[in-house]
Amino acid sequence: ELEQALAKRRSERSFTGQALTLEQISQLLWACQGITEKAHPLRTAPSAGALYPLELYVVKEDGPYHYRPQRHELVRTLPDDLRPRLCQAASAESAVAEAAIDIVIAAIYRRTGVKYGQRATRYIHFEAGHAAQNLLLQAVALGLGAVVIGAFSDEEEQRVLSLPRDHEPLYIIPVGYPNENH
């Protein structure tokens, strides 16, 4: 239940290294930015004007993937395990390298800026917080741990993941099985 997930949510920084299933990854991504209504492609997290400026990337052992909510699919963007390099871009935060996956939330500011001008940045940051919280609660519900990382070099993260220039990183969220011995 939601109350249980809220009560159990903690920042987990130590992981076993056990891989996640595609079903687990799928559920995490859906909770973060999944489409909830096909007729009007609304998503799990509220978005100002339903403009959906967030882009999600999953960084796994076999490479980074871009999440496409419209088709609920992952598209590989590069062939290499970039978690160690992403870890360095994140001030050597070991959770980034140790987690089964890292979910990167990036924003395309112009999507919201066209309609909301100067207030767009505020609205996008609200949306990113909603999406991240959904992801964290879904992780708990799946018996997984996660932590939100905000200390990273934006430019280095963009470079490591070869993100398009307008995909500005906001979060790195390492997710995996918590290391209970730590």
C-alpha positions, 0 to 999 in steps of 0.5 A, spaced: 500 500 500 502 507 499 502 508 506 507 502 507 511 504 501 512 511 504 514 509 511 519 504 508 522 509 503 529 510 504 535 513 500 539 506 499 546 507 497 549 500 497 547 495 492 548 487 491 549 488 484 544 483 482 541 485 475 533 487 475 528 484 470 526 487 464 519 487 468 522 491 474 525 496 469 519 497 465 514 498 472 519 503 474 519 507 468 512 507 467 511 509 474 516 515 473 513 517 466 508 512 463 502 513 459 495 512 464 490 514 458 491 512 451 485 517 448 489 523 452 496 521 453 496 523 460 502 520 464 503 518 471 506 525 474 503 531 473 505 536 467 504 543 466 500 544 460 501 536 459 507 538 455 511 533 458 518 536 458 522 530 461 526 525 458 528 518 461 535 514 460 536 507 463 544 506 464 545 498 464 551 494 464 549 493 457 549 500 455 544 506 456 537 506 453 532 512 452 525 511 454 519 512 449 513 513 453 508 513 447 510 506 446 513 504 452 519 501 449 527 502 451 531 504 445 539 503 446 543 509 445 550 506 446 553 499 446 558 500 453 557 500 460 557 507 462 556 507 469 563 507 471 564 514 467 557 516 470 559 515 477 565 520 475 561 525 473 557 524 479 563 526 484 565 519 484 558 517 488 559 509 488 552 508 488 552 510 481 557 505 479 554 499 484 547 500 482 543 495 477 541 501 473 541 508 473 535 512 471 537 519 469 531 524 468 533 530 463 529 536 461 527 539 454 526 546 457 523 549 451 517 544 451 514 548 457 518 554 455 514 556 449 507 556 453 509 558 460 515 563 459 520 564 465 515 560 469 517 554 465 523 552 469 519 552 476 514 547 473 519 543 470 522 542 476 516 540 480 514 535 474 521 532 475 520 531 483 513 528 482 516 523 477 522 522 481 518 520 487 513 516 483 520 512 481 522 512 489 515 509 491 515 504 486 522 501 487 520 500 494 514 497 492 518 492 488 523 491 494 528 495 491 532 501 493 534 507 490 537 514 492 537 521 488 543 524 486 543 531 484 551 532 485 554 531 478 557 535 472 551 537 467 556 537 462 560 531 463 553 527 464 551 529 457 558 528 454 558 521 457 551 519 455 551 523 449 545 526 450 542 531 445 544 538 447 537 540 449 536 534 454 539 537 460 540 532 466 536 533 473 537 527 476 541 520 477 537 515 480 541 509 482 536 503 483 538 496 485 537 490 490 539 494 497 545 491 500 543 489 507 550 487 510 551 495 509 
